[in-house]
Amino acid sequence: MPDAPPDPSGGEQPWADERDEDGKPLSDEAHSAFTPPLGVPLPPPPAEEHPTSEFALPAGLRPLEPDISDEHPTSEFAVPEGVRPPEAESAGSVSQFTPVRGVPTVGPLARQYAPWQDRMRTMVRMPLAERPAPPEETVARREGDEETGPAAPRVLDLTLRIGELLLAGGEGAEDVEAAMFGVAHAYGLDRCEPTVTFTLLSVTYQPSLVDDPVTLSRTVRRRGTDYTRLAAVFRLVDDITSSEVTLEEAYRRLAEIRRNRHPFSKNELTVAAGLLAGAAATLVGGGPIVFVLAAVGAMLGDRLAWALSSRGLPEFYQFVAAAMPPAAMGVMVTTVTHPLFDDVRASAVITGGLFALIPGRALVAAVHDGLTGYYITASARLLEVVYLVVGIVVGVLAVLYLGEQFGPGFNPDAVYARRRPVTQLFAAMLLTFSFCVMLQQELRTVAWATLNGGVAWLVFGSLAHTGGIDPVPATFAAAGLVGLFGQLLSRYQSASSMPYITAAIGPLLPGSATYFGLLGIAQGHMDRGFQHLATAAALALAIAIGVNLGGELARLFIKAPGLETPLPGRRGAKRTRGF
């Protein structure tokens, strides 16, 4: 083969001796694009086989040593350089870590310090990456495979069933969501997100960042008021979050809770409705005869509502039917025995019957959901309250209109009879006791709720009747104490606060303002009627906001046993200018 042509500059071509594996010289096309001009020396050979200018290290920088401790390090969870990772905690320590072992648990979140409601409310509002991991001694690790625990779909199904009972019983959306998260977290599902609306429950679990999520949902179609069942579900959740119940035992206890009968029969509920109406009539100035008449009207309305319910009619028509007998009893008192009864006593009969129908429980739950950020559920609950109130309005107005046509009529400006503080205090406690029976409460909670209702009326009477304060702020103060005491009782007994609060607000419900507003509309005095209805709405909102504020104050400033500082509150929305 002939030698390479001589270089005009006196040197040899740099590619003259380059040959392939077969000994053939490389072609000019292989070098023409990257061959430097004549006289320019070649750059030094690259350190790697395939260098790139985009990712090559600048001159003078030493490459980082590879981390052989982790096969797949990630920048998201890696500990920054210069920061020492936290040391492993001992077995009895209250601090735990997230799955990435990077964020320790706040001390008060440990279960020996705080009730499960406070711990789960705080954890639900945390970002997913900052939530503490379930404890290693959890039930999920003792019940089957040590690595995976129980099957995720079974845990999610149990979570939804528990949430369904709580939501159907009237519990607020925040507490339902906290209970669902507590059950899932206790059985080892830390990447869990529950969602609660008015009729739909859903929960999503993602095992890891690369696994497909598992989502289950359940619809709440029937609602019933049974605070005995609600308290049993809360005890079950408390035992689950304390790692004292296995998954199979939880299913068995949940089935027993569903099968349990209501503690009070229909006849007992009817008698309780009559006692509630009679006590409410006594609160607004009625005497013994008015007590009996109001009780009879309320019991007739309750039986009529039961009859419509057994025929499958919607709840709206049940409220229409339940509101008509008390109104008819008041019209009868005025038209038949007008010389014996004045307008005040007749209005007391109707007012007492309305007390048993005003949806105070749904109103408090609606305002609580709105104040805690669950606006969809709050809107649905408020719409339910509106429909029920409209049903009461239709039933009462129909009867009052007939009474106006054929009777002497009522005086919407009639004042109440003279005050009897001691009698009215006992009447308020009787009203609360009757409300407890209608809510199917446990006997051990009835005494505390009755006492709470008596304190509420005592505070309201002292401020409004003795102190001369406007009824709206007086109602707000009394409802705040009800919420405070109810939250304290629920925290120290690891139970729901609803049994201690709902019945206790009964004496504060705006039955008389509602009645006078409806009467003014029936008589054609629209301005006067809407003024009374606006007062009733203001009183209802004062009750709901006061109850919620009292509960929040209990969480903020009351210390749990064993803590030097108050419990950490849940994270709320940070929106100060309405943007």
C-alpha positions as CSV (number, residue, x, y, z in Angstrom):
1,M,0.0,0.0,0.0
2,P,1.5,3.4,-0.8
3,D,2.5,5.7,2.0
4,A,0.4,8.7,2.9
5,P,1.2,11.9,1.0
6,P,3.7,14.2,2.7
7,D,2.5,17.1,4.7
8,P,3.4,20.5,3.2
9,S,4.1,21.8,6.6
10,G,6.8,19.2,7.2
11,G,4.8,16.9,9.6
12,E,2.7,13.9,9.2
13,Q,-1.0,13.8,8.9
14,P,-2.5,13.0,12.3
15,W,-4.9,10.5,10.8
16,A,-2.4,8.9,8.5
17,D,-1.8,5.8,10.8
18,E,-5.4,5.4,12.0
19,R,-6.8,2.1,10.7
20,D,-9.9,0.1,11.5
21,E,-9.9,-3.5,12.9
22,D,-9.3,-5.0,9.5
23,G,-6.2,-2.9,8.9
24,K,-7.9,-0.6,6.4
25,P,-7.3,3.2,6.7
26,L,-10.3,5.2,7.8
27,S,-12.1,7.1,5.0
28,D,-12.0,10.9,4.7
29,E,-15.8,11.1,5.4
30,A,-15.1,9.7,8.9
31,H,-12.7,12.6,9.8
32,S,-13.7,15.5,7.7
33,A,-16.3,16.8,10.2
34,F,-14.1,16.6,13.3
35,T,-10.5,17.0,11.9
36,P,-8.9,20.2,12.9
37,P,-7.3,22.5,10.3
38,L,-3.7,21.9,9.2
39,G,-1.2,23.0,11.8
40,V,-3.7,22.9,14.8
41,P,-2.9,20.1,17.3
42,L,-5.6,17.7,18.3
43,P,-7.2,18.2,21.7
44,P,-6.4,15.6,24.5
45,P,-8.5,12.5,24.4
46,P,-11.8,12.7,26.5
47,A,-12.0,11.0,29.9
48,E,-15.3,9.2,29.1
49,E,-16.3,7.3,26.0
50,H,-19.3,9.6,25.2
51,P,-18.7,13.0,26.7
52,T,-21.3,15.8,26.3
53,S,-20.8,19.5,26.7
54,E,-24.1,19.9,28.5
55,F,-23.4,17.7,31.5
56,A,-19.6,17.8,31.5
57,L,-18.0,19.1,34.7
58,P,-16.2,22.4,34.4
59,A,-12.4,22.3,34.6
60,G,-11.1,22.3,38.2
61,L,-14.2,20.8,39.8
62,R,-14.0,17.4,41.4
63,P,-16.9,15.0,40.7
64,L,-19.0,14.0,43.8
65,E,-18.4,10.6,45.3
66,P,-21.3,8.2,44.6
67,D,-23.5,7.4,47.5
68,I,-23.3,3.6,47.9
69,S,-25.6,3.5,50.9
70,D,-28.7,4.1,48.7
71,E,-29.1,2.4,45.4
72,H,-31.6,5.0,44.2
73,P,-31.1,8.3,45.9
74,T,-33.6,11.1,45.3
75,S,-33.1,14.8,45.7
76,E,-36.6,15.2,47.3
77,F,-35.9,13.2,50.4
78,A,-32.1,13.4,50.6
79,V,-30.7,15.1,53.7
80,P,-29.0,18.4,52.8
81,E,-25.2,18.5,53.0
82,G,-24.0,19.7,56.4
83,V,-27.2,18.6,58.2
84,R,-26.9,15.6,60.5
85,P,-29.8,13.2,60.2
86,P,-31.8,12.6,63.4
87,E,-30.8,9.6,65.4
88,A,-33.1,6.7,65.8
89,E,-35.4,6.9,68.8
90,S,-35.7,4.4,71.5
91,A,-38.7,2.0,71.7
92,G,-40.4,4.1,74.4
93,S,-39.9,7.5,72.8
94,V,-42.9,9.6,71.8
95,S,-41.2,10.8,68.6
96,Q,-41.6,8.9,65.4
97,F,-40.8,9.5,61.8
98,T,-42.4,9.6,58.4
99,P,-41.7,6.8,56.0
100,V,-38.7,8.7,54.7
101,R,-37.3,9.1,58.2
102,G,-37.1,12.8,57.9
103,V,-39.8,14.6,59.9
104,P,-40.3,13.7,63.5
105,T,-43.8,13.6,65.1
106,V,-44.8,16.5,67.3
107,G,-44.7,15.3,70.9
108,P,-48.3,15.9,71.8
109,L,-49.4,13.9,68.7
110,A,-48.4,10.7,70.5
111,R,-51.5,8.8,71.7
112,Q,-50.5,8.7,75.3
113,Y,-50.8,12.5,75.4
114,A,-53.8,13.6,73.2
115,P,-57.2,12.2,72.4
116,W,-57.5,10.7,69.0
117,Q,-59.8,13.5,67.8
118,D,-57.1,16.1,68.3
119,R,-54.3,14.0,66.8
120,M,-56.2,13.1,63.7
121,R,-57.5,16.6,63.1
122,T,-53.9,17.8,63.2
123,M,-52.6,15.0,60.9
124,V,-55.4,15.3,58.3
125,R,-54.4,19.0,57.8
126,M,-50.7,18.2,57.4
127,P,-49.2,17.8,53.9
128,L,-48.7,14.2,52.9
129,A,-44.9,14.4,53.1
130,E,-45.0,15.7,56.7
131,R,-47.3,13.2,58.2
132,P,-45.8,10.8,60.8
133,A,-45.7,7.2,59.8
134,P,-47.9,4.7,61.7
135,P,-46.2,3.2,64.8
136,E,-44.3,0.0,64.4
137,E,-46.4,-1.7,67.1
138,T,-49.6,-1.0,65.3
139,V,-52.3,-3.6,64.9
140,A,-51.6,-4.0,61.2
141,R,-48.1,-5.4,61.9
142,R,-49.5,-8.0,64.4
143,E,-52.2,-9.3,62.2
144,G,-50.7,-11.1,59.2
145,D,-47.8,-10.3,57.1
146,E,-45.2,-8.2,58.9
147,E,-44.4,-6.2,55.8
148,T,-47.8,-5.4,54.4
149,G,-50.3,-5.9,57.3
150,P,-53.9,-6.5,56.4
151,A,-55.3,-6.1,52.9
152,A,-55.7,-2.4,52.0
153,P,-59.2,-2.9,50.5
154,R,-60.5,-4.4,53.7
155,V,-59.1,-1.6,55.8
156,L,-60.7,1.0,53.5
157,D,-64.0,-0.8,53.6
158,L,-64.0,-0.7,57.4
159,T,-63.1,2.9,57.2
160,L,-66.0,3.8,55.0
161,R,-68.5,1.8,57.1
162,I,-67.4,3.6,60.2
163,G,-67.6,7.0,58.4
164,E,-71.1,6.1,57.1
165,L,-72.5,5.5,60.7
166,L,-70.9,8.8,61.9
167,L,-72.2,10.9,59.0
168,A,-75.7,9.3,59.1
169,G,-75.8,10.1,62.9
170,G,-75.3,13.8,62.3
171,E,-71.6,14.1,63.1
172,G,-69.7,17.0,61.5
173,A,-67.7,16.5,58.4
174,E,-64.4,17.3,60.1
175,D,-64.9,14.7,62.8
176,V,-66.0,12.1,60.3
177,E,-62.9,12.7,58.2
178,A,-60.7,12.6,61.3
179,A,-62.2,9.2,62.4
180,M,-61.8,7.7,58.9
181,F,-58.1,8.8,58.8
182,G,-57.5,7.5,62.3
183,V,-58.8,4.0,61.4
184,A,-56.8,3.8,58.2
185,H,-53.7,5.2,59.9
186,A,-54.0,2.8,62.8
187,Y,-53.9,-0.2,60.4
188,G,-50.8,1.0,58.6
189,L,-52.2,3.0,55.7
190,D,-50.3,6.2,56.1
191,R,-50.8,7.5,52.5
192,C,-54.5,7.8,52.9
193,E,-56.9,10.7,51.9
194,P,-60.5,10.6,53.1
195,T,-63.1,12.9,51.6
196,V,-66.5,13.7,53.2
197,T,-69.5,15.4,51.6
198,F,-73.1,15.5,52.6
199,T,-74.1,12.1,51.1
200,L,-70.8,10.7,49.7
201,L,-67.8,9.2,51.4
202,S,-64.6,8.3,49.6
203,V,-61.1,7.3,50.6
204,T,-58.0,7.0,48.5
205,Y,-54.9,5.0,49.4
206,Q,-51.6,5.1,47.5
207,P,-49.0,2.5,48.7
208,S,-46.1,4.5,47.2
209,L,-45.3,7.1,44.7
210,V,-45.0,4.5,41.9
211,D,-48.0,2.3,42.8
212,D,-51.5,2.8,41.5
213,P,-53.9,4.3,44.1
214,V,-56.9,2.4,45.5
215,T,-60.1,4.4,45.8
216,L,-63.4,3.3,47.4
217,S,-66.6,5.2,48.0
218,R,-69.9,4.8,49.8
219,T,-73.2,6.7,49.7
220,V,-75.2,7.6,52.8
221,R,-78.8,7.1,51.8
222,R,-80.6,6.9,55.2
223,R,-80.1,9.1,58.1
224,G,-81.2,8.5,61.7
225,T,-80.7,10.1,65.0
226,D,-79.2,7.6,67.5
227,Y,-76.5,9.0,69.8
228,T,-76.2,5.7,71.6
229,R,-74.9,4.2,68.3
230,L,-72.8,7.3,67.7
231,A,-71.1,6.9,71.1
232,A,-70.4,3.2,70.4
233,V,-68.8,4.0,67.1
234,F,-66.6,6.6,68.8
235,R,-65.5,4.0,71.4
236,L,-64.6,1.7,68.6
237,V,-62.5,4.3,66.8
238,D,-60.8,5.1,70.1
239,D,-59.9,1.4,70.6
240,I,-58.7,1.1,67.0
241,T,-56.4,4.1,67.2
242,S,-55.0,2.8,70.5
243,S,-54.0,-0.4,68.8
244,E,-56.2,-2.5,70.9
245,V,-58.5,-4.0,68.3
246,T,-57.6,-6.2,65.3
247,L,-59.3,-5.9,62.0
248,E,-61.6,-8.9,62.5
249,E,-62.6,-7.8,66.0
250,A,-63.4,-4.3,64.6
251,Y,-65.7,-5.8,61.9
252,R,-67.4,-7.9,64.6
253,R,-68.0,-4.9,66.9
254,L,-69.2,-2.8,64.0
255,A,-71.8,-5.5,63.1
256,E,-73.0,-5.5,66.7
257,I,-73.4,-1.8,66.7
258,R,-75.5,-2.0,63.5
259,R,-77.7,-4.7,65.0
260,N,-78.4,-3.0,68.3
261,R,-81.9,-1.7,68.8
262,H,-82.6,1.9,69.7
263,P,-82.8,2.4,73.5
264,F,-86.2,4.1,73.4
265,S,-89.3,2.9,71.6
266,K,-91.6,5.0,69.4
267,N,-94.1,5.5,72.2
268,E,-91.4,6.7,74.5
269,L,-90.3,9.2,71.9
270,T,-93.8,10.5,71.5
271,V,-94.1,11.1,75.2
272,A,-90.7,12.8,75.2
273,A,-91.9,15.1,72.4
274,G,-95.0,16.0,74.5
275,L,-92.8,16.8,77.6
276,L,-90.5,18.9,75.4
277,A,-93.4,20.9,74.1
278,G,-94.9,21.4,77.5
279,A,-91.6,22.5,79.0
280,A,-91.0,24.9,76.1
281,A,-94.5,26.4,76.6
282,T,-93.6,26.9,80.3
283,L,-90.4,28.8,79.3
284,V,-92.4,31.4,77.4
285,G,-94.9,32.0,80.2
286,G,-97.4,29.2,80.1
287,G,-99.0,27.5,83.1
288,P,-100.1,23.9,83.9
289,I,-103.0,24.0,81.5
290,V,-100.9,25.4,78.7
291,F,-98.3,22.7,79.5
292,V,-100.9,20.0,78.9
293,L,-102.3,21.5,75.8
294,A,-98.9,22.0,74.2
295,A,-97.9,18.4,75.1
296,V,-101.1,17.0,73.5
297,G,-100.6,19.0,70.3
298,A,-96.9,17.9,70.0
299,M,-97.8,14.2,70.6
300,L,-100.5,14.4,68.0
301,G,-98.1,15.9,65.5
302,D,-95.4,13.3,66.3
303,R,-97.8,10.4,65.7
304,L,-99.0,12.0,62.4
305,A,-95.4,12.4,61.3
306,W,-94.7,8.7,62.1
307,A,-97.8,7.7,60.0
308,L,-96.5,9.6,57.0
309,S,-93.0,8.2,57.5
310,S,-94.3,4.6,57.5
311,R,-96.0,5.4,54.1
312,G,-92.6,6.5,52.7
313,L,-93.4,10.2,52.3
314,P,-90.4,12.6,52.2
315,E,-89.4,14.4,55.4
316,F,-90.7,17.7,54.2
317,Y,-94.3,16.5,54.3
318,Q,-93.6,14.9,57.7
319,F,-92.7,18.3,59.1
320,V,-95.8,19.9,57.5
321,A,-98.0,17.3,59.2
322,A,-96.1,17.6,62.6
323,A,-96.5,21.4,62.7
324,M,-100.3,21.4,62.1
325,P,-101.6,19.9,65.4
326,P,-99.8,22.3,67.7
327,A,-101.0,25.3,65.6
328,A,-104.5,23.8,65.6
329,M,-104.4,23.5,69.4
330,G,-103.5,27.2,69.7
331,V,-106.3,28.2,67.4
332,M,-108.7,26.1,69.3
333,V,-107.7,27.7,72.6
334,T,-108.4,31.2,71.1
335,T,-111.6,30.4,69.3
336,V,-113.4,28.0,71.6
337,T,-112.2,29.2,75.1
338,H,-111.2,32.8,74.3
339,P,-112.5,34.3,77.6
340,L,-110.4,31.8,79.6
341,F,-107.1,32.2,77.7
342,D,-105.4,35.3,76.5
343,D,-103.2,35.7,73.5
344,V,-100.1,35.0,75.4
345,R,-101.2,31.6,76.5
346,A,-102.4,30.7,73.1
347,S,-99.1,31.7,71.6
348,A,-97.3,29.7,74.2
349,V,-99.2,26.5,73.1
350,I,-98.0,27.0,69.5
351,T,-94.5,28.0,70.5
352,G,-94.1,24.9,72.6
353,G,-95.1,22.7,69.7
354,L,-92.6,24.4,67.4
355,F,-89.7,23.8,69.7
356,A,-89.7,20.1,69.0
357,L,-89.6,20.7,65.2
358,I,-86.9,23.4,64.8
359,P,-83.9,21.6,63.3
360,G,-81.3,22.9,65.7
361,R,-79.0,19.9,65.3
362,A,-78.8,20.2,61.6
363,L,-78.2,24.0,61.9
364,V,-75.3,23.6,64.3
365,A,-73.7,20.9,62.2
366,A,-74.1,23.1,59.0
367,V,-72.5,26.2,60.6
368,H,-69.7,24.0,62.1
369,D,-68.9,22.6,58.7
370,G,-68.8,26.0,57.1
371,L,-66.6,27.5,59.8
372,T,-64.1,24.5,59.5
373,G,-63.9,24.8,55.7
374,Y,-66.2,22.1,54.5
375,Y,-68.3,24.4,52.3
376,I,-70.0,21.8,50.1
377,T,-71.3,19.8,53.1
378,A,-72.3,23.0,54.9
379,S,-74.3,24.3,51.9
380,A,-76.1,20.9,51.7
381,R,-76.9,21.0,55.4
382,L,-78.1,24.5,55.3
383,L,-80.4,23.7,52.3
384,E,-81.8,20.8,54.3
385,V,-82.5,23.2,57.2
386,V,-84.2,25.6,54.8
387,Y,-86.5,22.8,53.5
388,L,-87.4,21.6,57.0
389,V,-88.2,25.2,58.1
390,V,-90.3,25.8,55.0
391,G,-92.2,22.6,55.9
392,I,-92.9,24.0,59.4
393,V,-93.9,27.4,57.8
394,V,-96.4,25.7,55.5
395,G,-98.0,23.6,58.2
396,V,-98.3,26.5,60.7
397,L,-99.4,29.1,58.2
398,A,-102.2,26.9,56.8
399,V,-103.7,26.5,60.2
400,L,-103.2,30.1,61.3
401,Y,-104.8,31.3,58.1
402,L,-107.9,29.2,58.8
403,G,-107.9,30.5,62.3
404,E,-107.8,34.1,61.1
405,Q,-110.8,33.4,58.8
406,F,-113.1,31.8,61.4
407,G,-111.8,33.0,64.7
408,P,-111.2,36.2,66.7
409,G,-107.5,36.3,65.7
410,F,-104.3,36.6,67.5
411,N,-102.3,39.6,68.6
412,P,-98.7,39.3,67.2
413,D,-97.4,41.9,69.6
414,A,-98.6,40.0,72.7
415,V,-96.0,40.1,75.5
416,Y,-95.0,37.2,77.6
417,A,-96.5,36.5,81.0
418,R,-94.6,37.2,84.2
419,R,-91.2,35.6,84.7
420,R,-90.9,32.7,87.1
421,P,-87.1,32.0,87.2
422,V,-87.1,28.9,89.3
423,T,-90.0,27.3,87.4
424,Q,-88.5,28.2,84.1
425,L,-85.1,26.8,85.1
426,F,-86.6,23.4,85.9
427,A,-88.6,23.6,82.7
428,A,-85.4,24.2,80.8
429,M,-83.8,21.1,82.3
430,L,-86.9,19.1,81.6
431,L,-86.8,20.3,78.0
432,T,-83.1,19.2,77.7
433,F,-83.9,15.8,79.3
434,S,-86.8,15.2,76.8
435,F,-84.5,16.2,74.0
436,C,-81.9,13.6,75.1
437,V,-84.6,10.9,74.9
438,M,-85.6,12.0,71.4
439,L,-81.9,11.8,70.4
440,Q,-81.6,8.3,71.7
441,Q,-78.8,9.1,74.0
442,E,-77.1,6.9,76.6
443,L,-78.3,7.2,80.1
444,R,-74.8,8.1,81.4
445,T,-74.7,11.2,79.1
446,V,-78.3,12.4,79.9
447,A,-77.4,13.8,83.3
448,W,-74.5,15.8,82.0
449,A,-76.4,17.1,79.0
450,T,-79.4,18.1,81.3
451,L,-77.1,20.0,83.6
452,N,-75.5,21.7,80.6
453,G,-78.9,22.8,79.4
454,G,-79.8,24.2,82.8
455,V,-76.6,26.2,82.9
456,A,-77.3,27.6,79.4
457,W,-80.7,28.8,80.4
458,L,-79.4,30.3,83.6
459,V,-76.8,32.3,81.8
460,F,-79.3,33.4,79.1
461,G,-81.9,34.4,81.8
462,S,-79.3,36.3,83.8
463,L,-78.1,38.3,80.8
464,A,-81.3,38.8,78.9
465,H,-84.0,39.0,81.6
466,T,-82.0,40.4,84.6
467,G,-79.2,42.3,82.9
468,G,-81.3,43.7,80.1
469,I,-78.9,42.6,77.3
470,D,-80.2,42.0,73.8
471,P,-81.3,38.3,73.3
472,V,-78.8,37.7,70.5
473,P,-75.6,38.3,72.4
474,A,-77.1,36.7,75.5
475,T,-77.8,33.6,73.4
476,F,-74.3,33.7,71.9
477,A,-72.7,33.7,75.4
478,A,-74.9,30.9,76.6
479,A,-74.3,28.8,73.5
480,G,-70.5,29.4,73.9
481,L,-70.6,27.9,77.4
482,V,-72.6,24.9,76.0
483,G,-70.0,24.3,73.4
484,L,-67.1,24.7,75.9
485,F,-68.5,22.3,78.4
486,G,-69.6,19.8,75.8
487,Q,-66.1,19.8,74.2
488,L,-64.5,19.3,77.6
489,L,-66.7,16.4,78.5
490,S,-66.1,14.8,75.1
491,R,-62.3,15.2,75.3
492,Y,-61.9,13.6,78.7
493,Q,-64.2,10.7,77.8
494,S,-62.9,10.2,74.3
495,A,-66.5,10.5,73.0
496,S,-68.4,12.7,70.6
497,S,-69.4,16.1,71.8
498,M,-72.8,16.0,70.1
499,P,-74.7,14.2,73.0
500,Y,-73.5,16.9,75.4
501,I,-74.3,19.9,73.1
502,T,-77.3,19.2,70.9
503,A,-79.9,18.7,73.6
504,A,-78.4,21.4,75.8
505,I,-79.1,24.1,73.2
506,G,-82.8,23.2,73.2
507,P,-83.9,25.9,75.6
508,L,-82.1,28.5,73.5
509,L,-83.9,27.7,70.2
510,P,-85.9,30.6,68.7
511,G,-89.3,29.0,68.9
512,S,-91.2,32.2,69.9
513,A,-89.6,34.4,67.4
514,T,-90.4,31.9,64.7
515,Y,-94.0,31.7,65.7
516,F,-94.5,35.5,65.8
517,G,-92.9,35.8,62.4
518,L,-95.2,33.3,60.9
519,L,-98.2,34.8,62.6
520,G,-97.3,38.3,61.2
521,I,-97.1,36.9,57.7
522,A,-100.4,35.1,58.1
523,Q,-102.1,38.3,59.2
524,G,-100.6,40.3,56.3
525,H,-98.1,42.2,58.4
526,M,-95.1,41.4,56.2
527,D,-92.7,43.9,57.7
528,R,-93.5,42.8,61.2
529,G,-93.4,39.1,60.3
530,F,-90.1,39.3,58.5
531,Q,-88.6,41.3,61.4
532,H,-89.4,38.4,63.8
533,L,-88.1,35.8,61.3
534,A,-84.9,37.8,61.0
535,T,-84.6,37.8,64.8
536,A,-85.1,34.0,64.7
537,A,-82.4,33.6,62.1
538,A,-80.0,35.8,64.1
539,L,-80.6,33.7,67.3
540,A,-80.1,30.5,65.4
541,L,-76.8,31.7,64.0
542,A,-75.7,32.9,67.4
543,I,-76.4,29.5,68.8
544,A,-74.4,27.7,66.1
545,I,-71.4,30.1,66.1
546,G,-71.3,30.2,69.9
547,V,-71.3,26.4,70.1
548,N,-68.5,26.2,67.6
549,L,-66.4,29.0,69.2
550,G,-66.7,27.3,72.6
551,G,-65.4,24.1,71.2
552,E,-62.5,25.9,69.5
553,L,-61.6,27.6,72.8
554,A,-61.5,24.3,74.5
555,R,-59.0,22.9,71.9
556,L,-56.9,26.1,72.0
557,F,-56.4,26.8,75.7
558,I,-57.3,23.7,77.7
559,K,-54.4,21.5,78.3
560,A,-54.6,17.7,78.1
561,P,-53.3,15.6,81.0
562,G,-49.5,15.3,80.9
563,L,-48.9,18.3,78.7
564,E,-47.3,21.6,79.7
565,T,-48.7,23.4,76.7
566,P,-52.0,23.2,74.9
567,L,-52.5,20.7,72.2
568,P,-51.4,21.6,68.6
569,G,-54.5,22.8,66.7
570,R,-55.3,21.8,63.2
571,R,-54.1,23.9,60.3
572,G,-56.7,26.3,58.9
573,A,-56.9,28.3,55.7
574,K,-54.6,31.3,55.7
575,R,-56.7,33.8,53.7
576,T,-56.7,37.3,55.4
577,R,-58.0,39.6,52.6
578,G,-60.6,37.5,50.9
579,F,-58.4,36.8,47.8
